Amino acid sequence: MNFVARHRLLLAAFVLGAISVLGFAPFHLFPLPVATLALLFHLWRHHPHARAGALLGFCFGLGFFLAGVSWVYVSMHDFGAMPMPLAVLATLLFCAVLALFPALAGWLQMYIAHPTSRFAIAAPALWVLLEWARGRVFTGFPWLAFGYSQVPDGPLAGYAPLFGVYGVSLAVALSAGWVLLAWHARGSKRIAWAIAIVAMWGTGYGAKQIEWTQPFGEPLTVSLLQGDIPQEMKFREDRLALTLDTYATLARESSGRLIVLPETALPLFYHDVPRDYLDRLAERARSNGGDILIGLPERAGERDYYNSVLSFGSAPTQTYRKSHLVPFGEFVPLKPMFGGIIAALSIPLSDFSRGAAQQQPLQVAGQRVAVNICYEDAFGEEIIRQLPQATLLVNVSNVAWFGRSIAPYQHLQISQMRALEAGRTMLRATNTGMTAIIDAHGQVVQSLPEFTTAALHGEAQGMQGATPYVRWGNWPALVLIGLMLAVAWLGKRR
């Protein structure tokens, strides 16, 4: 292949990756990732060399992540005060590292399977295995796993309560492989592959009709507060009084039995917040017959401080401390090596301590609430630690770090997947958006517009029981992937 043709091929893979982002929120073209992945498999099929597979996978991944998560530039440059050239370079390197995972899939798919099984089971299984690995390595970045593209309306979303997001990703990848095989087959083989695709999508649609969990008690009135505090103002001392007044006013006008404030809504350590201020918020919650959840940092001893949510009101004060922290944003990995990076950024509270991995749901407003903070709800296997005991999920976030980008929409879609996996209502209280009530089917029932100061008043139904995913987590999907790769490997050896 000549130089021009080779670079056109790599450019095609890059473009396919970039347009795959349209399958996710806020665009929701859920069949598109199946088509783009099928076309990537087509490129791998026609260029059956490990090096070519890796390069094509890398270009696909680079286009995908540059289009899908380059909003990290906003947090580094606009709010982290990193110089523009350095922020651009850091964003490019971040996306390039993420692109190594599809590159590895492209390389391995050449070695692990005979051509007849490569796209039937091996390449789809490898794709999802490396998605899962991306969600684990260096504390994990599972953003934009292909399974998220199917929430809430895609038929394949029906597999979420069974196998979680990676099970849905596997259904997407298998669909892509089978579309490719159907396209190249003839006669009865084409019909057989088409039937297999229809069966997979039909089964997913059927699974969506199953009620995996049952209502717990009467619907709960809730008030989710969105203060819309600009990130550049959030930690300024001269803005503190206005921030406290904003949330006091919103709380005073709230009628929900459960009131929820966003992550670090009060930019003070818990022990520095005026007692009379917290007493007024607690009294408001008690007058509604319930409780209020407040996101605020909490100091414990001289050196340790936590990103926490505390409850006040009718029930005794309880605390949830964030366990899964964001590298460089909330803790400094390998401090001797990377401490200088944090010193160069203007990120307050950038070295939190980790809360315990196992924490009990908060007993508030007659429900058992599993709280998670911001980025934590990207990890389904961690959310289910408090299930099936918990009857409600609550996510508090501050994605003002990413400005007017698509990140808040993607984060909302992630929360929808968590609700669907767990069979639980998810309440989201955010600083600038997307504040929403999500039902147990992953559907957004109510939401607030972004960048508005308002309270979302509505009802949330507590749920009880356990989906298969709550019982088994990611293990069924991983075992299935392992079996598929074993079958492909044994088939090649024979």
N, C-alpha and C positions, 0 to 999 in steps of 0.2 A: 504494500500500500504506500502510495507516495505521500509526501509531506502535507500537501493541501488536504487530501482526502482524510488523512489521519486526524488532522486538527478539526476538520468539519465534524468528524465522528465524535470527538471529545466535546466540541461545542454543542452538538445535539444532545449528548448526555447531560451537560450542564443545564441546558434549557428545559429538558424533561424534569430535572430535579426542581428547578425554580418554579415551574408551573404546577408542580405537585402541591405546593402550598395553597393553591386555590381550592383544594379539597377540604381544607380545615377552616375553622372559624377565622374571620367573620364571613367567608365566602360560601362555605358549606356545599361545595360541588362534590359530594361524597363518592360518586363513581370514578372521579378523575384519578385518584391515586392508584386504583386498580389498572387503569389504562396506561399511566406513565410507567408503573412498575413492569407491566407486561412489555412495554417498548424497551425498557432497560434489559429485560431478559432476552428480548429479540436481538439486541446488540451483542449481548454475551453469547448467544447461540451462534451468531454469524462470525464471531471473532473468538474462536475457542482456544485462547492462549491465556495462561494465568496472568501475565503482565498486562495484556490488553483488558482482561476482566477487572483487574485492580484499578487501572487508570480510568476506565469507564465508570466504575463504581465510585471512585474518588470525585470525578467531575460531576456525576449525578448528585452526590452528597454535598459537594461544595455549593452547587446551585441551590439545592434544597435548603441548606442552613443559612446561606447568605440572604435568601429571600424570606426565610421563616423566622430566624432568631437574631438578625443583625440589629435588632432593637437594643441589644446589650451596649451598642455604641452610645445610645442616649444616656444610659446610667453612668457610663465612664466619662463622657465628654461634657454633657449638659449639666449633670448634677455631681459628678465626681471630680470635675476640674482637671481632667486629663487633657493635655494638649491634643488638638485635632489629629495631627499626623500619627501620634502615638496611639490614640484611640482607634483610628482606622486600622493601623497595623495590628493592634490587640484583637479587634473584631475579626479581622481576616484570619489571624492565627487560630482564634477560638473556633471559627467555622471550619478551618482546615483540619484541626484535630478531630472534630466531630465527623468530618468526611472520611476519616480513616476507617470507620466502622463499616460503611458500605463498600469501601475499597477492599477490606479484608473479606467481606462476603463475596465480592467479585473474584478474588484470588482463590478462595477455598472451593468455590463451586466447581472449579475445573478439576479438582483432585479427588473429590469425595464421592462422585457418582458417575455411573455409566450414562451416556447421552440419553438413553430412553427414560431414565428416572430423574435426570438432573433438574428439569423444570416441573416435573410432576410433584416432587416432594423435597428434593435436596436444596435447591436455591431458595424456595420459600422458607424452609426451616432455618437455613443459615441466616437469612435476612432478619427473621424475628429473634433468633438467638443473639445476634449482635445488637439488635435494638435493646434487648434485655440487658446485655453486657454494658451498653452505653448508659443504662440507668443504674449501674452498680459501680463502675470504675471511677476512682477519685471522688467518692461520695455520690456520684451519679448525676446524669443530666438526661432524664427520660422524656424531655419535651418533644412533641411532634412525633411520637410513635405513631405508625400508620393507623393503628386501631382507633385513635382519637378522631380521625376524619369521619368515622361512621356514626358519631354521636351528634344529635339524638335521633336523626330520621332514617339513617341507613338500615336496611334489614339485617345486616351483619352485626349491628349493635346488640342484637338479641343474645349473642354469645357472651356478652360482658358479665352477666351474673353467674355464668358457668365457669368461664376461664379467665376473666379479667381482660385488661386492655391488650395483653400480649396474645391472648386467644383470639381476640378480634383482629389484631395485626396478622396472625397466622391465616385467618380466613381471607383477609385481603390479599396476602401474598400467594396463597394457594389459588385464589380466583385469578390472579394475574398470570400465574404459571399455566393454569388450565385454559385460559383465553388464548395464550400463545400456542399451546398444543392443538387446540381446536382450530385455530387459524391455519396451521400448517398441515393438519390431518385431512384426510379425504374419506368420503363415504360414511360407513358405519362408525369409524373411529371418531370422526368429527361429531357425529350425533351423540356418541357416548360421552365425549368431553362436555358437550353442551348440556346434556342431562345432568352430569355431575355438578356443573356450575349452578344450574337451576335448583338442584337439590340442596346445595350448600346455602344458597340465598333464601330458599323457601324454608329450610329448617331454622335459619336465623330469624326469619320473620315470625315463624311459629313460636319460637322461644320468647320473643318479645311479648307475646300474649299471656305468658304465664305470670301469675301473681306469686312471686317468691316469698314475700313477707306480708304481714298482716298489721292492720292499724293497732296502735297502742293508745288507749284513752281517747279523749275528745280532741279535736283540732286545737292547737295552741295559738293564741294571738301573739304576734311578734312585731317588734319595731327594730329595723336595721338602720343604723345611723351612718350617713356618708358626709363627712365634714368638708371635703374638698379643700384641704389645706395644701397649698402649693409646696412641692418638695423643697424648693429653694428657700421657703419661709419656715418650714416645719420646725427646725431646731434653732431658730433665731430667738434670742431672749426677748427682743422687743415685740415678738409676735405671740408670745406665750399666753398673755392674758386674753387675746382675741380667740386663740385656739380653745382655751378652757371655756370661754363664754359660748363659743359656737356649739360645743357638745353639751354644755349645760342647758342651753336653749332647746336643742333638739330633743334631749332626754325629757325635759320638762313638758314638752308637747307630745310625748309618746304615750300611747295607751296600751302597748303590748305587755303581756304578762312576762315575756322575755325580751329584754332590750339588749342589743349587741352593738358595741363600738368596734372600730377597726383595729388592726395591728398598730401598736405604739401610738394609739390615738392621743394619749396624753404624753407629751415628750419630756417627761420627768420620771425619775425613779419613784417607785411606789412610796417610799418613806419620805419623799420630798413633796408629794402632793398634799395640799392643805387638807387637814382632816375634815373641816367643815364642808369642803367641796365634795369629798367622797360621801360624807353623811347625807348631803342633799340628794345625790344620785341614788344612794341606797334607799332613802325614804321614798323617792319617786317610784322605785321598783316595788317597794313594799305596798305602797298605796294602790298599785296595779295588781297586787296579789302574787307577785313573782320576784324575779331577780334581774340584775343587770350584769353583763359580761364586759369587762373593760380591758383592752390591750394596752399594756404599759410595761416598760422595763422594770426589773426587780433586782435589787442588789442583795447578795447573800455573802456577808463577810467583807474583807478588804479587797479581794481580787476578783471574786466571781460575781457576774451579773447575768441575768437571763432575760430572754424575750418571752414575756409571760402574758397570760390572760387570767384575770382574777374576777371572782364573782362576789357581788354584794347584794343584799336585799333580805328576803324572807328566810333563805337558807343560810347556814354558817358560811363564812368566807372560805372559798376553795381556790386552788391555783392549778393552772396547767402551764408547764414550761416547755418551750420549743426544744425538740430533740434533734431534728435534722436541719443543720445549719447550712447556709450558703457559703461556699468557699470565697474568700476575699471580701464578700459583702458582710458576713456575720462572724466569720472566724478566719484566722490566718494560718493556712497549712504550711508546715515546714518554715516556721518563723525565721530561722537564721538565713534562709534563702530568699523568702518572699516578703519579709517584713518591710523592706524598702518600698515595695509596691503600694502597700497600704499608706505608708507615710506620704506618698506622692498624691494620694487621693483624699478628697475632702468628704470622707464617709464617716459620719458619727456612729458610735456604738458598733464598731466593726470587729470586735473580738468577744462575742458572747460565749458563755459556757453552755454546755449541752444539758438539757433536761434529761430525765430518765427515759429510757426507751419504753418501759412499761408504766403507763399511768392510767388511773381509773377515770371513767367518765365523771363529769361534774353533775351532781344531783341538784338541779335548779328547775324552778317553774313546773314541778311535777313531771319532769322528764330526766332522762340520763343522757347527757350531752357529751359527745366525743368532739373535743376541740382540736383543730389543727391550725397552724399559723402559716399563711402565705404559701411558700414553696413546698411545704410538707405534703400538700394534697396532690403533688405530682407522683407520689409513691403509694400506690394502692395497697401493697403488702404491709405498709406501716399504718395506714388508716384503719385496717381491719383488726389491729391489735386490741382496740377497745370494743370490739364487736364479738358476739351478738348482744352484749350487755347494753350498749348504748342504743337509744331509741331515736336520736337526732344527731346529725353531723353539723358542725359549725366551723366555717373557715373565716378567719379574719386576715385581711391582707392590706398591704400598702404598695400598689404597683404604680404609684406616682413616679417611681424611679424610671419608668419607661415611657413617660410622656404620652403624646397622642400617637401611639403606635398600635399595631395589632396584638401586642402582648396581652392586654387585659381580656380581649376576646378569646384568645387561645387559652388563657388561664380559666376563664369561665367554662370553656368546653372540657377542660381537664376536670373541673369540679362536677360537671354533668356526668362524666364517666365514673367518678367516685360514687355518686349517688346511685347510678345504675348498677355498679358492681355490688354495692352494699345493700341495695333495696331500702335505702333510707332517704328521707328528705334532707337536703343540704341547704343551710342558710349561709349566705356570704355577705359579710359587712366589710366594705372596703373604703379607703380614704377618698379615692377619686373615681372608682368604678372598676369592675362591674359588680354593683351590689344587687343581689338577686335571691329569690326563693326558687329552689329547684326541687321538683317532686321526686318520688322514688323511682320514676321511669326515666329520669334524666332530662325531663322537660322543664324549661324555664317558665314558671307560673307568673311571676312578677319580677320586674327589674326597674332600676333607676337609670336615667340618662347619665352618661359620664360627665364629670366636671361640673356637677351641680351640688349645692349644699341642700340636703333633703333627708327625710326619713322615709323608709319603705315600710308601710304598715300592711300586714296581711296575716294569713293563717298558715300554720305548718302542722302537718299530721305526723305525730310520732309513729314509728313502726317497730315491730318486734319480729323475731324469727331470724333465720340465717339463709342466705343464698349459698349455693355450692362454693362460690368464690370466697365468701366469708369463712367457710369451714376449711378450705384447702389452699387458699391463696394462689400463688403462681405455679405451684407444683404440678397440677394436671397439664397445664400448657407446656411446661418444661419437659415433663416426662414424654409427652406426645412428640415434641420436637426431637428429643433424644432417640425415640423409637424410629422416627422418620429418617433421621441421619444414619442410624444403624442399618436399617433396611437398604438405604441407598448405598452405603459402604459395602455391605455384604453382596449386594447385586453386582457391584463393580468387580469385586474380587472373584466372583464366579464367572 
